[in-house]
Amino acid sequence: MTTLAPDVGVDTLIDHVRRLVECESPSADAVALARSADEVAALGEELLGVAPERITLDGTPHMRWRFGAQTRVLLVAHHDTVWPLGTLARLPFEVVDGRLTGPGCFDMKAGLVMALHAVASLDDRDGVTLLVTGDEELGSPSSRGLIESTARDAHAALVLEASADGGALKLERKGTSWYEVSITGRAAHAGLEPEKGVNATVELARQVLAVAALAKTGLGTTVTPTVAQSGSTTNTVPASSSFTVDVRATTMAELERVDAAMRALQPVIPGAGLDLRGGINRPPLEASASAGLFATAERLAAELGLGPVEGTSVGGASDGNFTAGIGVPTLDGLGAVGGGAHAEDEHVLVAELAPRTQLLARLVAEVLSEETP
């Protein structure tokens, strides 16, 4: 049987989400993350009957429950959030009019609780692995290799990131790149002898325009200059400047095109210097990686009487980009239904918690039952 046990209902799910939300876990706070990992491990041991493997990489705590010798279905979740320590005092955990609120509830502590309950409901867990990482909101710098090595031979990866609008599953995610362009000029007095300087701000302006022109909106490729810094005082020709660039694309070919163009940037102003850091961070999750699993989810949702399940494409990236990038069929957005990720109105729709957990459990069981990937 792969549905929730009779004594596990929405009240229990809410209580478990409360436990995790009230243990704040900002990605950059090592002490808070350690407390959160302890809480997740304790809840997981209560539900699954076994403690997780604790894996610390670059000071970041990750957890992994593995059942059986081979991973056939990988559930991917994270316990870190974007909210700074102390947010809970301003945005406390609450359930009002069917909406559950609190920092990190939607992204993605409710999804993590759903994963634990879905695995706990399985009669046979052989072949199931649940991986909970602690740095997803930072771009998974320490956990990427762990995710990819754990997923390597899996038949499917199921990602517990929150759903898209209306509960839609995420069938495509853009790949991402990040760059920092640093420019060196030469300082001079802006009033007495500006001609002796090399103006890093002017060079920055020209580079920003060149970089922004790399976007191809018709292909869904965005190239967005973001944070910029330049100069030191109002009466000095700036000797240095820098700006960062956010790149999103639906195909690996587009990420590689932009990457090559970024690496080919050259200074325009004589005497200026240019240095580039960064590169491709996450490959795209393309529709071909999710199509089969989405069809199965649609069928199972109908069998459970949950109504039609929608699918959509989104610009944001997740750890599902990594699993899809190594060729593992991947379905994302299987977590909570609600809205407001990273926003003040972050919330979870309580009525969807149990049904979506049942759908997840059925999907895991279905993949386990398949003879081949």
C-alpha positions in Angstrom: 0.0 0.0 0.0 1.4 3.4 -0.9 -1.1 5.9 0.6 -0.7 7.6 3.9 -1.3 5.5 6.9 -4.8 6.0 8.5 -3.3 7.7 11.6 -1.3 10.2 9.6 -3.5 13.1 8.4 -3.2 16.7 7.7 -2.8 17.7 11.4 0.3 15.6 11.7 1.7 17.1 8.4 1.1 20.6 9.7 2.7 19.8 13.0 5.8 18.4 11.3 6.0 21.4 9.0 5.8 23.6 12.1 8.8 21.8 13.6 11.0 22.5 10.6 9.8 26.1 10.0 10.3 27.1 13.6 13.9 25.8 13.4 15.3 28.6 11.2 17.9 27.7 8.7 19.4 30.5 6.6 21.9 29.1 4.1 24.9 31.2 5.2 24.5 30.5 9.0 26.5 27.4 9.9 25.2 27.2 13.4 21.5 27.6 12.4 22.0 25.0 9.6 23.5 22.5 12.1 20.4 22.9 14.4 18.1 22.5 11.4 20.0 19.3 10.3 19.5 17.9 13.8 15.8 18.6 13.6 15.4 17.1 10.2 17.4 14.0 11.2 15.3 13.6 14.3 12.0 13.9 12.4 13.2 11.5 9.7 14.3 8.9 12.2 10.9 9.1 13.9 9.1 8.5 10.6 11.5 6.2 8.8 12.9 4.3 11.8 16.5 4.9 10.9 18.9 7.8 11.3 20.3 9.4 8.1 23.8 9.4 6.9 25.2 12.8 7.9 27.5 14.3 5.3 29.3 17.6 5.9 30.9 19.3 2.9 32.6 22.7 3.3 30.9 23.1 6.6 27.4 22.5 5.2 25.3 19.7 6.7 23.6 17.3 4.3 21.6 14.2 5.0 20.9 11.0 3.1 18.6 8.1 3.8 19.3 5.1 1.5 17.2 2.0 1.5 18.8 -0.9 -0.4 22.0 -1.3 -2.3 21.0 0.7 -5.4 19.2 4.0 -5.8 16.3 3.5 -8.2 14.3 6.5 -7.1 16.0 9.6 -5.7 13.9 12.2 -3.8 15.7 15.5 -3.6 15.0 18.2 -1.0 16.8 20.9 0.9 16.5 22.3 4.4 18.1 25.7 4.0 16.1 28.9 3.3 16.7 32.4 2.1 15.3 34.0 5.3 17.8 35.5 7.8 17.8 34.4 11.4 15.1 36.2 13.4 12.6 36.3 10.6 10.4 34.0 12.6 9.7 36.7 15.2 8.3 38.9 12.5 6.6 36.2 10.3 5.7 33.5 12.8 4.3 30.1 11.8 0.5 30.3 11.5 -2.4 28.5 9.9 -5.2 30.8 9.1 -8.1 30.2 6.7 -6.4 27.2 5.1 -3.1 29.0 4.5 0.0 27.9 6.4 2.6 30.6 6.7 6.1 31.1 8.1 9.7 31.6 6.7 10.6 28.7 4.4 7.3 26.9 4.6 6.7 26.9 0.8 10.4 26.8 -0.2 10.7 24.1 0.8 10.1 22.7 4.3 6.6 21.5 3.5 8.0 19.6 0.5 10.6 18.0 2.8 7.9 16.9 5.2 5.9 15.5 2.3 9.0 13.5 1.1 9.5 12.0 4.6 5.9 11.0 4.9 5.7 9.6 1.4 8.7 7.4 2.0 7.4 6.4 5.4 4.1 5.2 3.8 5.8 2.7 1.5 5.6 -1.0 2.4 8.8 -1.7 0.5 11.4 1.1 0.4 14.1 -0.9 -1.3 15.7 1.3 -4.0 14.6 4.6 -2.5 17.0 7.3 -1.5 16.1 10.7 0.1 18.8 13.3 -0.1 18.4 16.5 1.9 20.9 19.2 1.2 21.8 22.4 3.0 23.0 24.9 0.4 20.5 24.8 -2.5 19.6 28.5 -2.1 23.3 29.4 -2.6 23.5 27.4 -5.9 24.5 24.1 -4.3 28.2 24.8 -4.2 29.1 22.0 -1.9 26.3 19.6 -2.7 26.4 19.4 -6.5 28.8 16.5 -6.6 26.9 14.7 -3.9 23.6 15.1 -5.8 25.1 13.9 -9.1 26.9 10.9 -7.6 23.8 9.9 -5.7 21.6 10.2 -8.7 24.0 8.6 -11.2 22.3 5.2 -11.6 18.7 6.2 -10.6 15.7 5.5 -12.7 14.2 8.8 -11.7 14.8 11.9 -9.6 11.7 13.5 -7.9 12.4 17.0 -6.7 10.4 18.4 -3.8 10.6 22.0 -4.7 7.3 23.9 -4.4 4.9 23.7 -7.3 4.3 26.4 -9.8 1.2 28.6 -9.9 -2.0 26.6 -9.3 0.0 23.5 -8.3 1.6 22.9 -11.7 4.6 20.6 -11.9 7.8 22.0 -13.3 8.6 20.3 -16.6 11.3 22.6 -17.8 13.8 24.8 -15.9 16.2 27.2 -17.5 19.9 26.5 -17.0 21.9 29.2 -15.2 25.3 30.9 -15.4 26.8 33.6 -13.2 29.7 36.0 -13.9 31.6 38.8 -12.3 33.3 41.2 -14.7 36.1 43.2 -13.0 37.6 46.3 -14.7 40.8 48.1 -13.9 41.5 51.6 -14.9 43.8 54.3 -13.7 43.0 57.0 -11.1 43.5 60.7 -11.7 42.1 63.9 -10.3 38.7 64.4 -12.0 39.1 68.2 -12.1 42.8 68.9 -12.6 43.9 66.2 -15.0 41.1 63.7 -15.9 42.9 63.0 -19.2 45.6 61.2 -17.3 43.1 58.7 -15.9 41.5 55.6 -17.4 37.9 55.7 -16.4 36.7 52.3 -15.2 33.1 53.5 -15.0 33.0 54.4 -18.7 34.6 51.0 -19.5 32.0 49.4 -17.2 29.1 51.1 -19.1 30.4 49.9 -22.5 30.9 46.3 -21.2 27.4 46.3 -19.6 25.8 47.2 -23.0 27.8 44.6 -24.8 26.9 41.9 -22.3 23.2 42.8 -22.3 23.2 42.5 -26.1 24.0 38.8 -25.8 20.4 38.0 -24.8 18.1 36.3 -27.3 14.5 36.7 -26.0 13.1 34.7 -28.9 15.0 31.7 -27.6 14.2 32.4 -23.9 17.8 33.4 -23.2 18.2 36.3 -20.7 21.5 38.0 -20.0 21.0 40.4 -17.1 23.7 42.7 -15.6 22.8 43.0 -12.0 25.0 44.4 -9.2 27.4 47.2 -10.2 30.1 49.0 -8.3 32.5 51.7 -9.3 34.8 54.4 -8.1 35.9 55.6 -4.7 35.4 59.4 -4.4 33.4 62.0 -6.4 36.5 63.9 -7.6 38.6 60.9 -8.7 38.6 59.2 -12.1 37.6 55.6 -11.1 40.4 53.1 -11.1 38.2 50.0 -10.7 34.7 48.8 -11.2 32.8 45.6 -11.4 29.4 44.1 -12.3 27.7 40.8 -12.0 25.7 39.0 -14.7 22.8 36.5 -14.4 22.2 34.3 -17.4 19.2 31.9 -18.0 18.7 29.7 -21.0 16.5 26.8 -22.0 19.3 24.8 -23.8 22.8 23.9 -23.0 23.8 25.3 -26.5 22.6 28.7 -25.5 24.5 28.7 -22.2 27.6 27.7 -24.0 27.1 30.4 -26.6 26.9 33.1 -24.0 29.8 31.6 -22.0 32.0 31.8 -25.1 31.0 35.4 -25.7 31.6 36.4 -22.1 35.1 34.9 -22.2 35.8 36.8 -25.4 35.1 40.2 -23.9 37.9 42.7 -24.4 38.5 46.2 -23.0 37.3 49.1 -25.2 39.2 52.0 -23.6 43.0 52.0 -24.2 44.7 51.2 -20.9 41.8 49.5 -19.3 42.0 45.9 -18.0 39.3 43.2 -17.7 39.0 40.1 -15.7 36.2 37.5 -15.7 35.1 35.1 -13.0 32.3 32.5 -13.0 30.7 30.3 -15.6 27.9 27.9 -16.2 26.3 26.9 -12.9 23.4 24.6 -13.7 22.5 22.9 -16.9 18.9 23.2 -18.1 16.1 20.8 -17.1 14.7 20.1 -20.6 11.2 18.9 -21.3 12.5 15.5 -22.6 13.8 14.7 -19.1 10.4 15.1 -17.5 7.9 13.9 -20.1 7.6 10.3 -19.1 7.4 11.0 -15.4 4.8 13.7 -16.0 2.6 11.3 -17.9 2.8 8.9 -15.1 1.9 11.6 -12.6 -1.1 12.7 -14.7 -2.4 9.1 -14.7 -1.9 8.6 -11.0 -3.5 11.9 -10.1 -6.6 10.8 -12.1 -6.6 7.4 -10.3 -6.5 9.2 -6.9 -9.3 11.5 -7.9 -7.1 14.6 -7.5 -8.2 16.2 -10.7 -5.9 17.2 -13.7 -2.3 17.9 -13.0 -0.8 20.7 -15.0 2.8 21.2 -16.1 4.7 24.3 -16.9 8.1 25.8 -17.7 9.9 28.1 -15.2 12.9 30.4 -15.3 14.3 29.5 -11.9 16.8 26.7 -11.4 16.9 23.9 -8.8 18.9 20.8 -7.9 16.7 19.0 -10.5 18.8 20.8 -13.1 21.8 18.7 -11.9 20.0 15.4 -12.1 18.6 16.1 -15.5 22.0 17.3 -16.6 23.5 13.9 -16.1 20.7 12.2 -18.0 18.4 11.0 -15.2 14.6 11.4 -15.9 13.6 14.2 -13.5 10.2 15.7 -12.4 10.3 18.9 -10.3 7.7 20.9 -8.4 6.3 17.9 -6.5 6.3 19.8 -3.2 3.8 22.1 -1.6 1.1 24.0 -3.4 0.9 27.7 -2.5 2.9 30.7 -3.4 5.2 33.5 -2.4 8.6 31.8 -2.5 11.3 34.2 -1.2 8.5 36.7 -0.5 6.7 38.2 2.5 3.5 36.4 1.5 5.0 32.9 1.4 2.3 30.3 2.1 1.2 26.7 1.7 -2.4 25.6 0.9 -3.2 23.2 3.7 -5.9 21.3 1.7 -3.2 20.2 -0.8 -0.7 18.8 1.7 -2.1 15.3 2.1 -3.3 14.7 -1.5 0.0 15.8 -3.0 1.9 13.6 -0.5 -0.3 10.6 -1.6 0.5 11.4 -5.3 4.2 11.5 -4.5 4.1 8.2 -2.7 2.2 6.6 -5.6 4.7 8.0 -8.0 7.7 6.6 -6.1 6.0 3.2 -5.9 5.3 3.2 -9.6 8.9 3.9 -10.6 10.1 1.2 -8.2 7.8 -1.3 -9.9 9.2 -0.7 -13.3 11.5 -3.3 -14.7 13.7 -0.8 -16.6 14.3 3.0 -16.3 
